[in-house]
Amino acid sequence: MKLLITGALRSYTGAAEVELDLGAGATLAAMFDALESRYPGLRFRVVDEQQRLRPNLRLFVDGVGVRDLAHGLRRDAAVALVLALSGG
């Protein structure tokens, strides 16, 4: 699967795009586990202590907004992580 990483999250990966081979039956939760092993600290930026996506994060799977970490992924899925900036 292909993961597009936007904005401030690139500081963890050093790249705008990451390729992951998660195998059949993978979920977004498995994707974040794989990312954490490669890029320590990234998962905590997007998933909170209750295992939910943080409110300032938008996640798109094949162009569709998703918030459930149990959402299944195809091997050729395109996932985009978009971190919304906030402040005032």
PDB file as gemmi writes it, atoms N, CA and C in Angstrom:
CRYST1    1.000    1.000    1.000  90.00  90.00  90.00 P 1                      
ATOM      1  N   MET A   1       0.831  -1.164   0.000  1.00  0.00           N  
ATOM      2  CA  MET A   1       0.000   0.000   0.000  1.00  0.00           C  
ATOM      3  C   MET A   1       0.884   1.238   0.000  1.00  0.00           C  
ATOM      4  N   LYS A   2       0.319   2.310  -0.461  1.00  0.00           N  
ATOM      5  CA  LYS A   2       1.042   3.574  -0.551  1.00  0.00           C  
ATOM      6  C   LYS A   2       0.438   4.559   0.440  1.00  0.00           C  
ATOM      7  N   LEU A   3       1.305   5.197   1.224  1.00  0.00           N  
ATOM      8  CA  LEU A   3       0.870   6.147   2.234  1.00  0.00           C  
ATOM      9  C   LEU A   3       1.445   7.517   1.920  1.00  0.00           C  
ATOM     10  N   LEU A   4       0.558   8.495   1.734  1.00  0.00           N  
ATOM     11  CA  LEU A   4       0.959   9.878   1.518  1.00  0.00           C  
ATOM     12  C   LEU A   4       0.976  10.579   2.875  1.00  0.00           C  
ATOM     13  N   ILE A   5       2.095  11.225   3.187  1.00  0.00           N  
ATOM     14  CA  ILE A   5       2.241  11.894   4.466  1.00  0.00           C  
ATOM     15  C   ILE A   5       2.404  13.381   4.204  1.00  0.00           C  
ATOM     16  N   THR A   6       1.502  14.160   4.779  1.00  0.00           N  
ATOM     17  CA  THR A   6       1.518  15.606   4.514  1.00  0.00           C  
ATOM     18  C   THR A   6       2.056  16.377   5.704  1.00  0.00           C  
ATOM     19  N   GLY A   7       2.505  17.574   5.442  1.00  0.00           N  
ATOM     20  CA  GLY A   7       2.853  18.564   6.458  1.00  0.00           C  
ATOM     21  C   GLY A   7       3.830  18.117   7.511  1.00  0.00           C  
ATOM     22  N   ALA A   8       3.519  18.446   8.754  1.00  0.00           N  
ATOM     23  CA  ALA A   8       4.417  18.252   9.886  1.00  0.00           C  
ATOM     24  C   ALA A   8       4.756  16.784  10.145  1.00  0.00           C  
ATOM     25  N   LEU A   9       3.925  15.859   9.726  1.00  0.00           N  
ATOM     26  CA  LEU A   9       4.210  14.444   9.959  1.00  0.00           C  
ATOM     27  C   LEU A   9       5.411  13.953   9.152  1.00  0.00           C  
ATOM     28  N   ARG A  10       5.778  14.685   8.124  1.00  0.00           N  
ATOM     29  CA  ARG A  10       6.954  14.303   7.321  1.00  0.00           C  
ATOM     30  C   ARG A  10       8.237  14.357   8.136  1.00  0.00           C  
ATOM     31  N   SER A  11       8.229  15.112   9.217  1.00  0.00           N  
ATOM     32  CA  SER A  11       9.437  15.170  10.044  1.00  0.00           C  
ATOM     33  C   SER A  11       9.764  13.803  10.641  1.00  0.00           C  
ATOM     34  N   TYR A  12       8.779  12.921  10.748  1.00  0.00           N  
ATOM     35  CA  TYR A  12       9.015  11.566  11.258  1.00  0.00           C  
ATOM     36  C   TYR A  12       9.553  10.639  10.174  1.00  0.00           C  
ATOM     37  N   THR A  13       9.056  10.776   8.956  1.00  0.00           N  
ATOM     38  CA  THR A  13       9.429   9.848   7.883  1.00  0.00           C  
ATOM     39  C   THR A  13      10.546  10.364   6.989  1.00  0.00           C  
ATOM     40  N   GLY A  14      10.670  11.677   6.896  1.00  0.00           N  
ATOM     41  CA  GLY A  14      11.649  12.253   5.987  1.00  0.00           C  
ATOM     42  C   GLY A  14      11.240  12.132   4.535  1.00  0.00           C  
ATOM     43  N   ALA A  15      10.012  11.707   4.289  1.00  0.00           N  
ATOM     44  CA  ALA A  15       9.522  11.525   2.921  1.00  0.00           C  
ATOM     45  C   ALA A  15       8.036  11.833   2.861  1.00  0.00           C  
ATOM     46  N   ALA A  16       7.587  12.241   1.678  1.00  0.00           N  
ATOM     47  CA  ALA A  16       6.173  12.542   1.477  1.00  0.00           C  
ATOM     48  C   ALA A  16       5.348  11.279   1.213  1.00  0.00           C  
ATOM     49  N   GLU A  17       6.030  10.201   0.846  1.00  0.00           N  
ATOM     50  CA  GLU A  17       5.326   8.967   0.508  1.00  0.00           C  
ATOM     51  C   GLU A  17       6.092   7.773   1.060  1.00  0.00           C  
ATOM     52  N   VAL A  18       5.350   6.823   1.616  1.00  0.00           N  
ATOM     53  CA  VAL A  18       5.926   5.618   2.196  1.00  0.00           C  
ATOM     54  C   VAL A  18       5.205   4.412   1.612  1.00  0.00           C  
ATOM     55  N   GLU A  19       5.954   3.384   1.256  1.00  0.00           N  
ATOM     56  CA  GLU A  19       5.372   2.121   0.788  1.00  0.00           C  
ATOM     57  C   GLU A  19       5.399   1.119   1.936  1.00  0.00           C  
ATOM     58  N   LEU A  20       4.273   0.440   2.163  1.00  0.00           N  
ATOM     59  CA  LEU A  20       4.181  -0.590   3.192  1.00  0.00           C  
ATOM     60  C   LEU A  20       3.589  -1.855   2.585  1.00  0.00           C  
ATOM     61  N   ASP A  21       4.122  -3.003   2.949  1.00  0.00           N  
ATOM     62  CA  ASP A  21       3.559  -4.284   2.533  1.00  0.00           C  
ATOM     63  C   ASP A  21       2.991  -4.941   3.784  1.00  0.00           C  
ATOM     64  N   LEU A  22       1.678  -4.807   3.967  1.00  0.00           N  
ATOM     65  CA  LEU A  22       1.036  -5.269   5.192  1.00  0.00           C  
ATOM     66  C   LEU A  22       0.417  -6.648   5.069  1.00  0.00           C  
ATOM     67  N   GLY A  23       0.280  -7.154   3.871  1.00  0.00           N  
ATOM     68  CA  GLY A  23      -0.329  -8.453   3.689  1.00  0.00           C  
ATOM     69  C   GLY A  23      -1.848  -8.388   3.663  1.00  0.00           C  
ATOM     70  N   ALA A  24      -2.446  -9.530   3.399  1.00  0.00           N  
ATOM     71  CA  ALA A  24      -3.899  -9.623   3.273  1.00  0.00           C  
ATOM     72  C   ALA A  24      -4.571  -9.412   4.626  1.00  0.00           C  
ATOM     73  N   GLY A  25      -5.727  -8.775   4.612  1.00  0.00           N  
ATOM     74  CA  GLY A  25      -6.522  -8.582   5.814  1.00  0.00           C  
ATOM     75  C   GLY A  25      -6.016  -7.496   6.746  1.00  0.00           C  
ATOM     76  N   ALA A  26      -5.108  -6.658   6.279  1.00  0.00           N  
ATOM     77  CA  ALA A  26      -4.558  -5.605   7.129  1.00  0.00           C  
ATOM     78  C   ALA A  26      -5.614  -4.537   7.416  1.00  0.00           C  
ATOM     79  N   THR A  27      -5.422  -3.850   8.523  1.00  0.00           N  
ATOM     80  CA  THR A  27      -6.299  -2.760   8.933  1.00  0.00           C  
ATOM     81  C   THR A  27      -5.469  -1.495   9.110  1.00  0.00           C  
ATOM     82  N   LEU A  28      -6.156  -0.388   9.328  1.00  0.00           N  
ATOM     83  CA  LEU A  28      -5.446   0.850   9.624  1.00  0.00           C  
ATOM     84  C   LEU A  28      -4.644   0.714  10.912  1.00  0.00           C  
ATOM     85  N   ALA A  29      -5.154  -0.011  11.891  1.00  0.00           N  
ATOM     86  CA  ALA A  29      -4.410  -0.224  13.130  1.00  0.00           C  
ATOM     87  C   ALA A  29      -3.088  -0.928  12.844  1.00  0.00           C  
ATOM     88  N   ALA A  30      -3.109  -1.945  11.983  1.00  0.00           N  
ATOM     89  CA  ALA A  30      -1.880  -2.657  11.608  1.00  0.00           C  
ATOM     90  C   ALA A  30      -0.934  -1.730  10.855  1.00  0.00           C  
ATOM     91  N   MET A  31      -1.489  -0.843  10.030  1.00  0.00           N  
ATOM     92  CA  MET A  31      -0.667   0.118   9.314  1.00  0.00           C  
ATOM     93  C   MET A  31       0.071   1.014  10.302  1.00  0.00           C  
ATOM     94  N   PHE A  32      -0.625   1.520  11.320  1.00  0.00           N  
ATOM     95  CA  PHE A  32       0.012   2.392  12.300  1.00  0.00           C  
ATOM     96  C   PHE A  32       1.042   1.637  13.139  1.00  0.00           C  
ATOM     97  N   ASP A  33       0.797   0.366  13.417  1.00  0.00           N  
ATOM     98  CA  ASP A  33       1.792  -0.437  14.131  1.00  0.00           C  
ATOM     99  C   ASP A  33       3.062  -0.575  13.293  1.00  0.00           C  
ATOM    100  N   ALA A  34       2.904  -0.843  12.000  1.00  0.00           N  
ATOM    101  CA  ALA A  34       4.060  -0.963  11.103  1.00  0.00           C  
ATOM    102  C   ALA A  34       4.803   0.368  10.991  1.00  0.00           C  
ATOM    103  N   LEU A  35       4.055   1.451  10.925  1.00  0.00           N  
ATOM    104  CA  LEU A  35       4.693   2.770  10.863  1.00  0.00           C  
ATOM    105  C   LEU A  35       5.476   3.064  12.137  1.00  0.00           C  
ATOM    106  N   GLU A  36       4.931   2.688  13.277  1.00  0.00           N  
ATOM    107  CA  GLU A  36       5.603   2.948  14.546  1.00  0.00           C  
ATOM    108  C   GLU A  36       6.939   2.201  14.630  1.00  0.00           C  
ATOM    109  N   SER A  37       6.980   0.990  14.094  1.00  0.00           N  
ATOM    110  CA  SER A  37       8.235   0.241  14.152  1.00  0.00           C  
ATOM    111  C   SER A  37       9.301   0.869  13.252  1.00  0.00           C  
ATOM    112  N   ARG A  38       8.883   1.492  12.160  1.00  0.00           N  
ATOM    113  CA  ARG A  38       9.829   2.156  11.255  1.00  0.00           C  
ATOM    114  C   ARG A  38      10.116   3.593  11.641  1.00  0.00           C  
ATOM    115  N   TYR A  39       9.113   4.273  12.156  1.00  0.00           N  
ATOM    116  CA  TYR A  39       9.215   5.708  12.478  1.00  0.00           C  
ATOM    117  C   TYR A  39       8.690   5.947  13.894  1.00  0.00           C  
ATOM    118  N   PRO A  40       9.499   5.651  14.907  1.00  0.00           N  
ATOM    119  CA  PRO A  40       9.038   5.792  16.299  1.00  0.00           C  
ATOM    120  C   PRO A  40       8.496   7.197  16.594  1.00  0.00           C  
ATOM    121  N   GLY A  41       7.355   7.211  17.275  1.00  0.00           N  
ATOM    122  CA  GLY A  41       6.721   8.468  17.660  1.00  0.00           C  
ATOM    123  C   GLY A  41       5.608   8.910  16.727  1.00  0.00           C  
ATOM    124  N   LEU A  42       5.579   8.397  15.519  1.00  0.00           N  
ATOM    125  CA  LEU A  42       4.553   8.815  14.550  1.00  0.00           C  
ATOM    126  C   LEU A  42       3.159   8.385  14.996  1.00  0.00           C  
ATOM    127  N   ARG A  43       3.023   7.156  15.460  1.00  0.00           N  
ATOM    128  CA  ARG A  43       1.704   6.645  15.857  1.00  0.00           C  
ATOM    129  C   ARG A  43       1.088   7.525  16.946  1.00  0.00           C  
ATOM    130  N   PHE A  44       1.893   7.918  17.942  1.00  0.00           N  
ATOM    131  CA  PHE A  44       1.366   8.734  19.035  1.00  0.00           C  
ATOM    132  C   PHE A  44       0.863  10.084  18.540  1.00  0.00           C  
ATOM    133  N   ARG A  45       1.413  10.590  17.474  1.00  0.00           N  
ATOM    134  CA  ARG A  45       0.960  11.875  16.913  1.00  0.00           C  
ATOM    135  C   ARG A  45      -0.426  11.769  16.291  1.00  0.00           C  
ATOM    136  N   VAL A  46      -0.825  10.561  15.877  1.00  0.00           N  
ATOM    137  CA  VAL A  46      -2.098  10.430  15.165  1.00  0.00           C  
ATOM    138  C   VAL A  46      -3.131   9.568  15.895  1.00  0.00           C  
ATOM    139  N   VAL A  47      -2.696   8.728  16.831  1.00  0.00           N  
ATOM    140  CA  VAL A  47      -3.617   7.846  17.561  1.00  0.00           C  
ATOM    141  C   VAL A  47      -3.478   8.149  19.048  1.00  0.00           C  
ATOM    142  N   ASP A  48      -4.616   8.397  19.723  1.00  0.00           N  
ATOM    143  CA  ASP A  48      -4.561   8.750  21.143  1.00  0.00           C  
ATOM    144  C   ASP A  48      -4.521   7.510  22.039  1.00  0.00           C  
ATOM    145  N   GLU A  49      -4.546   7.740  23.355  1.00  0.00           N  
ATOM    146  CA  GLU A  49      -4.448   6.668  24.339  1.00  0.00           C  
ATOM    147  C   GLU A  49      -5.657   5.742  24.337  1.00  0.00           C  
ATOM    148  N   GLN A  50      -6.784   6.204  23.802  1.00  0.00           N  
ATOM    149  CA  GLN A  50      -7.989   5.376  23.698  1.00  0.00           C  
ATOM    150  C   GLN A  50      -8.072   4.660  22.343  1.00  0.00           C  
ATOM    151  N   GLN A  51      -6.965   4.672  21.602  1.00  0.00           N  
ATOM    152  CA  GLN A  51      -6.871   4.013  20.295  1.00  0.00           C  
ATOM    153  C   GLN A  51      -7.845   4.605  19.278  1.00  0.00           C  
ATOM    154  N   ARG A  52      -7.987   5.929  19.325  1.00  0.00           N  
ATOM    155  CA  ARG A  52      -8.810   6.657  18.359  1.00  0.00           C  
ATOM    156  C   ARG A  52      -7.926   7.667  17.641  1.00  0.00           C  
ATOM    157  N   LEU A  53      -8.321   7.989  16.416  1.00  0.00           N  
ATOM    158  CA  LEU A  53      -7.586   9.021  15.692  1.00  0.00           C  
ATOM    159  C   LEU A  53      -7.746  10.352  16.407  1.00  0.00           C  
ATOM    160  N   ARG A  54      -6.684  11.103  16.471  1.00  0.00           N  
ATOM    161  CA  ARG A  54      -6.743  12.418  17.113  1.00  0.00           C  
ATOM    162  C   ARG A  54      -7.654  13.334  16.292  1.00  0.00           C  
ATOM    163  N   PRO A  55      -8.349  14.275  16.950  1.00  0.00           N  
ATOM    164  CA  PRO A  55      -9.320  15.135  16.262  1.00  0.00           C  
ATOM    165  C   PRO A  55      -8.722  15.990  15.145  1.00  0.00           C  
ATOM    166  N   ASN A  56      -7.455  16.338  15.246  1.00  0.00           N  
ATOM    167  CA  ASN A  56      -6.853  17.203  14.224  1.00  0.00           C  
ATOM    168  C   ASN A  56      -6.275  16.428  13.046  1.00  0.00           C  
ATOM    169  N   LEU A  57      -6.533  15.135  12.986  1.00  0.00           N  
ATOM    170  CA  LEU A  57      -6.027  14.307  11.901  1.00  0.00           C  
ATOM    171  C   LEU A  57      -7.157  13.907  10.963  1.00  0.00           C  
ATOM    172  N   ARG A  58      -6.893  13.970   9.699  1.00  0.00           N  
ATOM    173  CA  ARG A  58      -7.823  13.452   8.682  1.00  0.00           C  
ATOM    174  C   ARG A  58      -7.115  12.318   7.964  1.00  0.00           C  
ATOM    175  N   LEU A  59      -7.835  11.223   7.777  1.00  0.00           N  
ATOM    176  CA  LEU A  59      -7.290  10.029   7.155  1.00  0.00           C  
ATOM    177  C   LEU A  59      -8.192   9.647   5.989  1.00  0.00           C  
ATOM    178  N   PHE A  60      -7.595   9.474   4.824  1.00  0.00           N  
ATOM    179  CA  PHE A  60      -8.349   9.121   3.623  1.00  0.00           C  
ATOM    180  C   PHE A  60      -7.808   7.814   3.059  1.00  0.00           C  
ATOM    181  N   VAL A  61      -8.713   6.885   2.786  1.00  0.00           N  
ATOM    182  CA  VAL A  61      -8.353   5.613   2.169  1.00  0.00           C  
ATOM    183  C   VAL A  61      -9.015   5.590   0.806  1.00  0.00           C  
ATOM    184  N   ASP A  62      -8.192   5.572  -0.235  1.00  0.00           N  
ATOM    185  CA  ASP A  62      -8.690   5.605  -1.613  1.00  0.00           C  
ATOM    186  C   ASP A  62      -9.671   6.762  -1.819  1.00  0.00           C  
ATOM    187  N   GLY A  63      -9.346   7.910  -1.216  1.00  0.00           N  
ATOM    188  CA  GLY A  63     -10.127   9.134  -1.402  1.00  0.00           C  
ATOM    189  C   GLY A  63     -11.335   9.284  -0.493  1.00  0.00           C  
ATOM    190  N   VAL A  64     -11.584   8.307   0.374  1.00  0.00           N  
ATOM    191  CA  VAL A  64     -12.751   8.345   1.255  1.00  0.00           C  
ATOM    192  C   VAL A  64     -12.286   8.582   2.691  1.00  0.00           C  
ATOM    193  N   GLY A  65     -12.882   9.549   3.377  1.00  0.00           N  
ATOM    194  CA  GLY A  65     -12.532   9.839   4.762  1.00  0.00           C  
ATOM    195  C   GLY A  65     -12.894   8.683   5.674  1.00  0.00           C  
ATOM    196  N   VAL A  66     -11.960   8.300   6.540  1.00  0.00           N  
ATOM    197  CA  VAL A  66     -12.142   7.159   7.442  1.00  0.00           C  
ATOM    198  C   VAL A  66     -11.666   7.563   8.836  1.00  0.00           C  
ATOM    199  N   ARG A  67     -12.351   7.102   9.887  1.00  0.00           N  
ATOM    200  CA  ARG A  67     -11.934   7.386  11.270  1.00  0.00           C  
ATOM    201  C   ARG A  67     -11.785   6.101  12.092  1.00  0.00           C  
ATOM    202  N   ASP A  68     -12.204   4.966  11.560  1.00  0.00           N  
ATOM    203  CA  ASP A  68     -12.194   3.696  12.293  1.00  0.00           C  
ATOM    204  C   ASP A  68     -10.889   2.941  12.021  1.00  0.00           C  
ATOM    205  N   LEU A  69     -10.107   2.680  13.081  1.00  0.00           N  
ATOM    206  CA  LEU A  69      -8.834   1.980  12.907  1.00  0.00           C  
ATOM    207  C   LEU A  69      -9.012   0.515  12.512  1.00  0.00           C  
ATOM    208  N   ALA A  70     -10.225  -0.020  12.630  1.00  0.00           N  
ATOM    209  CA  ALA A  70     -10.491  -1.391  12.198  1.00  0.00           C  
ATOM    210  C   ALA A  70     -10.781  -1.473  10.696  1.00  0.00           C  
ATOM    211  N   HIS A  71     -10.787  -0.322  10.028  1.00  0.00           N  
ATOM    212  CA  HIS A  71     -11.053  -0.279   8.590  1.00  0.00           C  
ATOM    213  C   HIS A  71     -10.017  -1.126   7.849  1.00  0.00           C  
ATOM    214  N   GLY A  72     -10.499  -2.009   6.983  1.00  0.00           N  
ATOM    215  CA  GLY A  72      -9.617  -2.890   6.220  1.00  0.00           C  
ATOM    216  C   GLY A  72      -8.927  -2.171   5.071  1.00  0.00           C  
ATOM    217  N   LEU A  73      -7.757  -2.686   4.705  1.00  0.00           N  
ATOM    218  CA  LEU A  73      -6.968  -2.106   3.617  1.00  0.00           C  
ATOM    219  C   LEU A  73      -6.650  -3.157   2.563  1.00  0.00           C  
ATOM    220  N   ARG A  74      -6.785  -2.771   1.314  1.00  0.00           N  
ATOM    221  CA  ARG A  74      -6.332  -3.623   0.218  1.00  0.00           C  
ATOM    222  C   ARG A  74      -4.817  -3.486   0.094  1.00  0.00           C  
ATOM    223  N   ARG A  75      -4.177  -4.444  -0.527  1.00  0.00           N  
ATOM    224  CA  ARG A  75      -2.715  -4.376  -0.722  1.00  0.00           C  
ATOM    225  C   ARG A  75      -2.311  -3.161  -1.540  1.00  0.00           C  
ATOM    226  N   ASP A  76      -3.193  -2.727  -2.463  1.00  0.00           N  
ATOM    227  CA  ASP A  76      -2.857  -1.594  -3.335  1.00  0.00           C  
ATOM    228  C   ASP A  76      -3.560  -0.300  -2.905  1.00  0.00           C  
ATOM    229  N   ALA A  77      -3.988  -0.241  -1.658  1.00  0.00           N  
ATOM    230  CA  ALA A  77      -4.693   0.941  -1.156  1.00  0.00           C  
ATOM    231  C   ALA A  77      -3.797   2.172  -1.172  1.00  0.00           C  
ATOM    232  N   ALA A  78      -4.428   3.313  -1.364  1.00  0.00           N  
ATOM    233  CA  ALA A  78      -3.747   4.606  -1.258  1.00  0.00           C  
ATOM    234  C   ALA A  78      -4.317   5.309  -0.029  1.00  0.00           C  
ATOM    235  N   VAL A  79      -3.452   5.572   0.936  1.00  0.00           N  
ATOM    236  CA  VAL A  79      -3.865   6.186   2.194  1.00  0.00           C  
ATOM    237  C   VAL A  79      -3.176   7.540   2.318  1.00  0.00           C  
ATOM    238  N   ALA A  80      -3.916   8.541   2.770  1.00  0.00           N  
ATOM    239  CA  ALA A  80      -3.348   9.881   2.979  1.00  0.00           C  
ATOM    240  C   ALA A  80      -3.589  10.308   4.421  1.00  0.00           C  
ATOM    241  N   LEU A  81      -2.522  10.722   5.095  1.00  0.00           N  
ATOM    242  CA  LEU A  81      -2.590  11.279   6.446  1.00  0.00           C  
ATOM    243  C   LEU A  81      -2.469  12.785   6.323  1.00  0.00           C  
ATOM    244  N   VAL A  82      -3.482  13.493   6.799  1.00  0.00           N  
ATOM    245  CA  VAL A  82      -3.466  14.949   6.703  1.00  0.00           C  
ATOM    246  C   VAL A  82      -3.638  15.502   8.112  1.00  0.00           C  
ATOM    247  N   LEU A  83      -2.642  16.220   8.578  1.00  0.00           N  
ATOM    248  CA  LEU A  83      -2.676  16.832   9.896  1.00  0.00           C  
ATOM    249  C   LEU A  83      -3.139  18.268   9.752  1.00  0.00           C  
ATOM    250  N   ALA A  84      -4.294  18.577  10.370  1.00  0.00           N  
ATOM    251  CA  ALA A  84      -4.821  19.942  10.324  1.00  0.00           C  
ATOM    252  C   ALA A  84      -4.084  20.782  11.350  1.00  0.00           C  
ATOM    253  N   LEU A  85      -3.646  21.952  10.949  1.00  0.00           N  
ATOM    254  CA  LEU A  85      -2.991  22.862  11.879  1.00  0.00           C  
ATOM    255  C   LEU A  85      -4.038  23.678  12.602  1.00  0.00           C  
ATOM    256  N   SER A  86      -3.766  23.956  13.873  1.00  0.00           N  
ATOM    257  CA  SER A  86      -4.706  24.749  14.653  1.00  0.00           C  
ATOM    258  C   SER A  86      -3.930  25.718  15.531  1.00  0.00           C  
ATOM    259  N   GLY A  87      -4.628  26.618  16.078  1.00  0.00           N  
ATOM    260  CA  GLY A  87      -3.987  27.608  16.942  1.00  0.00           C  
ATOM    261  C   GLY A  87      -4.586  28.977  16.708  1.00  0.00           C  
ATOM    262  N   GLY A  88      -4.031  29.952  17.339  1.00  0.00           N  
ATOM    263  CA  GLY A  88      -4.630  31.249  17.149  1.00  0.00           C  
ATOM    264  C   GLY A  88      -3.747  32.382  17.541  1.00  0.00           C  
TER     265      GLY A  88                                                      
END                                                                             
